[in-house]
Amino acid sequence: MRHLIIDERGVKALIRKLKPDKASGPDKLPNRVLQQCSEELAPGLTHIYISTRNHYPQKKCRKTGDRRTLPPYSRRAVDN
C-alpha cells in the first residue's frame, strides 16, 4: 500500500478538480461554491482528513479474492 500524504495544497487541488455542474453531496453545497471557497476551506478540511486518518488507521486487507466466472447471460433462463 502506498503512503498517503495529505497536505493543504493537495486538498485545494482536489477541490479545484470538482466538476462545477455535478450534483451536490449530502451537505447540499454546490461544487461551484466549494471551488470559490477553496482557499478558506482547505486548511480546515486538511485538518479533518489528517485527524480522521490518524484516529482510524487503515487496516491491511487480509481478504483474498475468489474469482469465479459467471455463466453467460441467457434470456431463456430468465423467462422460464
N, CA, C and O of each residue as an XYZ file, in Angstrom:
320
protein
N       0.844     -1.177      0.000
C       0.000      0.000      0.000
C       0.888      1.239      0.000
O       1.879      1.313      0.727
N       0.517      2.201     -0.823
C       1.300      3.427     -0.903
C       1.037      4.294      0.312
O      -0.047      4.268      0.895
N       2.059      5.068      0.686
C       1.919      6.008      1.789
C       1.132      7.219      1.297
O       1.498      7.827      0.291
N       0.081      7.565      1.978
C      -0.788      8.657      1.572
C      -0.352      9.936      2.278
O      -0.276      9.981      3.506
N      -0.065     10.973      1.496
C       0.321     12.265      2.055
C      -0.840     13.228      1.848
O      -1.290     13.451      0.724
N      -1.311     13.788      2.942
C      -2.405     14.753      2.883
C      -1.849     16.109      3.289
O      -1.364     16.280      4.407
N      -1.920     17.075      2.373
C      -1.496     18.426      2.699
C      -2.490     19.428      2.119
O      -3.331     19.083      1.289
N      -2.378     20.652      2.563
C      -3.330     21.692      2.169
C      -3.325     21.926      0.661
O      -4.376     22.131      0.052
N      -2.143     21.892      0.069
C      -2.037     22.116     -1.380
C      -2.793     21.033     -2.156
O      -3.472     21.327     -3.140
N      -2.671     19.779     -1.706
C      -3.368     18.680     -2.363
C      -4.881     18.773     -2.211
O      -5.627     18.459     -3.139
N      -5.328     19.204     -1.038
C      -6.770     19.349     -0.810
C      -7.325     20.452     -1.715
O      -8.394     20.297     -2.305
N      -6.593     21.564     -1.821
C      -7.027     22.646     -2.716
C      -7.112     22.147     -4.160
O      -8.054     22.472     -4.882
N      -6.131     21.362     -4.567
C      -6.117     20.837     -5.932
C      -7.314     19.921     -6.171
O      -7.928     19.973     -7.236
N      -7.647     19.090     -5.199
C      -8.805     18.204     -5.348
C     -10.117     18.985     -5.416
O     -11.017     18.637     -6.180
N     -10.216     20.034     -4.618
C     -11.430     20.857     -4.662
C     -11.554     21.526     -6.026
O     -12.649     21.611     -6.581
N     -10.440     21.997     -6.561
C     -10.469     22.659     -7.868
C     -10.837     21.694     -8.990
O     -11.360     22.118    -10.021
N     -10.568     20.394     -8.802
C     -10.886     19.399     -9.826
C     -12.360     19.002     -9.841
O     -12.809     18.322    -10.764
N     -13.110     19.420     -8.833
C     -14.538     19.085     -8.799
C     -15.227     19.666    -10.029
O     -14.926     20.781    -10.456
N     -16.137     18.912    -10.578
C     -16.888     19.386    -11.746
C     -18.024     20.277    -11.249
O     -18.889     19.819    -10.503
N     -18.028     21.548    -11.657
C     -18.991     22.503    -11.096
C     -20.451     22.206    -11.430
O     -21.346     22.654    -10.714
N     -20.701     21.474    -12.484
C     -22.086     21.216    -12.879
C     -22.658     19.921    -12.305
O     -23.816     19.588    -12.557
N     -21.863     19.202    -11.546
C     -22.349     17.959    -10.951
C     -23.209     18.270     -9.726
O     -23.110     19.349     -9.142
N     -24.038     17.327     -9.351
C     -24.933     17.497     -8.212
C     -24.144     17.598     -6.916
O     -23.059     17.032     -6.787
N     -24.698     18.318     -5.972
C     -24.040     18.461     -4.673
C     -24.214     17.184     -3.866
O     -25.069     16.349     -4.162
N     -23.391     17.056     -2.850
C     -23.434     15.873     -1.993
C     -24.454     16.035     -0.887
O     -25.338     16.888     -0.977
N     -24.344     15.222      0.162
C     -25.312     15.276      1.262
C     -25.290     16.606      2.017
O     -26.249     16.940      2.713
N     -24.192     17.369      1.881
C     -24.117     18.666      2.549
C     -24.890     19.758      1.806
O     -25.061     20.862      2.323
N     -25.357     19.449      0.596
C     -26.144     20.362     -0.244
C     -25.363     21.592     -0.703
O     -25.965     22.568     -1.150
N     -24.034     21.562     -0.600
C     -23.215     22.672     -1.096
C     -22.849     22.410     -2.548
O     -22.243     21.383     -2.855
N     -23.202     23.313     -3.438
C     -22.833     23.121     -4.845
C     -21.308     23.141     -5.019
O     -20.602     23.857     -4.310
N     -20.822     22.355     -5.961
C     -19.385     22.282     -6.214
C     -18.811     23.643     -6.586
O     -17.656     23.938     -6.279
N     -19.605     24.462     -7.238
C     -19.148     25.802     -7.621
C     -18.789     26.631     -6.375
O     -17.797     27.359     -6.378
N     -19.599     26.516     -5.315
C     -19.334     27.234     -4.065
C     -18.071     26.686     -3.407
O     -17.247     27.451     -2.907
N     -17.920     25.362     -3.407
C     -16.719     24.764     -2.820
C     -15.463     25.258     -3.529
O     -14.456     25.559     -2.888
N     -15.531     25.339     -4.853
C     -14.373     25.814     -5.615
C     -14.067     27.270     -5.294
O     -12.903     27.634     -5.129
N     -15.091     28.103     -5.204
C     -14.874     29.516     -4.935
C     -14.329     29.747     -3.526
O     -13.644     30.741     -3.286
N     -14.623     28.852     -2.607
C     -14.181     28.996     -1.213
C     -13.034     28.058     -0.870
O     -12.766     27.831      0.310
N     -12.349     27.506     -1.868
C     -11.313     26.502     -1.610
C     -10.178     27.029     -0.739
O      -9.623     26.283      0.068
N      -9.826     28.300     -0.891
C      -8.745     28.875     -0.069
C      -9.105     28.851      1.414
O      -8.258     28.572      2.262
N     -10.368     29.146      1.718
C     -10.805     29.176      3.122
C     -11.100     27.774      3.661
O     -10.903     27.515      4.848
N     -11.565     26.880      2.807
C     -11.957     25.542      3.254
C     -10.788     24.575      3.398
O     -10.818     23.694      4.256
N      -9.775     24.728      2.581
C      -8.684     23.746      2.529
C      -7.989     23.528      3.878
O      -7.756     22.374      4.238
N      -7.646     24.570      4.640
C      -6.969     24.297      5.925
C      -7.818     23.455      6.884
O      -7.312     22.524      7.510
N      -9.098     23.782      6.994
C      -9.967     23.019      7.890
C     -10.187     21.595      7.421
O     -10.148     20.659      8.220
N     -10.418     21.427      6.121
C     -10.610     20.077      5.583
C      -9.346     19.235      5.728
O      -9.419     18.043      6.025
N      -8.203     19.851      5.520
C      -6.931     19.134      5.680
C      -6.799     18.616      7.106
O      -6.420     17.465      7.327
N      -7.112     19.470      8.066
C      -7.034     19.073      9.476
C      -7.990     17.913      9.771
O      -7.633     16.967     10.473
N      -9.202     17.997      9.229
C     -10.184     16.919      9.442
C      -9.703     15.613      8.830
O      -9.799     14.561      9.462
N      -9.184     15.667      7.600
C      -8.718     14.454      6.931
C      -7.557     13.813      7.682
O      -7.521     12.595      7.858
N      -6.615     14.630      8.121
C      -5.446     14.088      8.838
C      -5.877     13.509     10.181
O      -5.428     12.427     10.559
N      -6.746     14.219     10.907
C      -7.218     13.720     12.210
C      -7.968     12.408     12.064
O      -7.788     11.488     12.862
N      -8.808     12.324     11.042
C      -9.562     11.092     10.817
C      -8.628      9.947     10.481
O      -8.789      8.836     10.987
N      -7.649     10.216      9.627
C      -6.704      9.161      9.246
C      -5.883      8.683     10.445
O      -5.601      7.492     10.572
N      -5.502      9.612     11.318
C      -4.721      9.228     12.490
C      -5.569      8.482     13.517
O      -5.073      7.605     14.223
N      -6.850      8.836     13.594
C      -7.728      8.213     14.575
C      -8.200      6.838     14.114
O      -8.370      5.928     14.926
N      -8.410      6.693     12.813
C      -8.861      5.423     12.243
C      -7.835      4.948     11.217
O      -8.037      5.107     10.013
N      -6.745      4.372     11.689
C      -5.701      3.949     10.736
C      -6.209      2.883      9.770
O      -7.070      2.069     10.103
N      -5.658      2.914      8.586
C      -6.048      1.962      7.539
C      -5.542      0.573      7.921
O      -4.366      0.397      8.240
N      -6.422     -0.388      7.887
C      -6.037     -1.764      8.195
C      -5.600     -2.449      6.911
O      -6.108     -2.162      5.828
N      -4.662     -3.347      7.054
C      -4.235     -4.112      5.891
C      -5.320     -5.104      5.525
O      -5.934     -5.722      6.394
N      -5.542     -5.246      4.271
C      -6.568     -6.160      3.791
C      -6.018     -7.580      3.800
O      -5.042     -7.886      3.116
N      -6.650     -8.429      4.573
C      -6.207     -9.829      4.639
C      -7.069    -10.714      3.762
O      -6.757    -11.887      3.558
N      -8.125    -10.171      3.257
C      -9.062    -10.938      2.462
C      -8.499    -11.140      1.052
O      -8.009    -10.201      0.424
N      -8.576    -12.339      0.586
C      -8.149    -12.606     -0.786
C      -9.378    -12.843     -1.632
O     -10.374    -13.402     -1.171
N      -9.297    -12.421     -2.837
C     -10.444    -12.532     -3.729
C     -10.633    -13.944     -4.240
O      -9.673    -14.691     -4.426
N     -11.874    -14.290     -4.462
C     -12.225    -15.573     -5.040
C     -12.910    -15.269     -6.359
O     -14.089    -14.916     -6.386
N     -12.183    -15.404     -7.440
C     -12.746    -15.075     -8.744
C     -13.411    -16.294     -9.349
O     -12.811    -17.360     -9.485
N     -14.651    -16.104     -9.702
C     -15.395    -17.167    -10.366
C     -15.994    -16.599    -11.638
O     -16.449    -15.456    -11.674
N     -15.985    -17.391    -12.645
C     -16.561    -16.962    -13.905
C     -18.050    -17.232    -13.891
O     -18.494    -18.350    -13.626
N     -18.818    -16.185    -14.180
C     -20.264    -16.348    -14.228
C     -20.655    -16.866    -15.599
O     -20.025    -16.524    -16.599
N     -21.695    -17.689    -15.649
C     -22.139    -18.165    -16.968
C     -22.670    -16.989    -17.778
O     -23.130    -15.999    -17.209
N     -22.610    -17.089    -19.088
C     -23.125    -16.003    -19.913
C     -24.606    -15.789    -19.679
O     -25.338    -16.730    -19.372
N     -25.036    -14.568    -19.824
C     -26.442    -14.217    -19.620
C     -27.298    -14.931    -20.655
O     -26.996    -14.907    -21.848
N     -28.353    -15.557    -20.195
C     -29.245    -16.264    -21.105
C     -30.666    -15.778    -20.861
O     -31.184    -15.876    -19.748
N     -31.278    -15.262    -21.889
C     -32.647    -14.765    -21.771
C     -33.620    -15.911    -21.486
O     -34.606    -15.731    -20.771
N     -33.342    -17.078    -22.042
C     -34.222    -18.231    -21.814
C     -34.259    -18.603    -20.346
O     -35.316    -18.976    -19.836
N     -33.140    -18.511    -19.657
C     -33.101    -18.876    -18.244
C     -33.928    -17.901    -17.416
O     -34.502    -18.291    -16.399
N     -33.999    -16.638    -17.834
C     -34.764    -15.645    -17.098
C     -36.254    -15.791    -17.368
O     -37.068    -15.614    -16.462
N     -36.621    -16.114    -18.615
C     -38.025    -16.206    -18.998
C     -38.731    -17.399    -18.360
O     -39.942    -17.341    -18.145
N     -38.017    -18.471    -18.053
C     -38.652    -19.680    -17.512
C     -39.003    -19.535    -16.084
O     -39.543    -20.464    -15.484
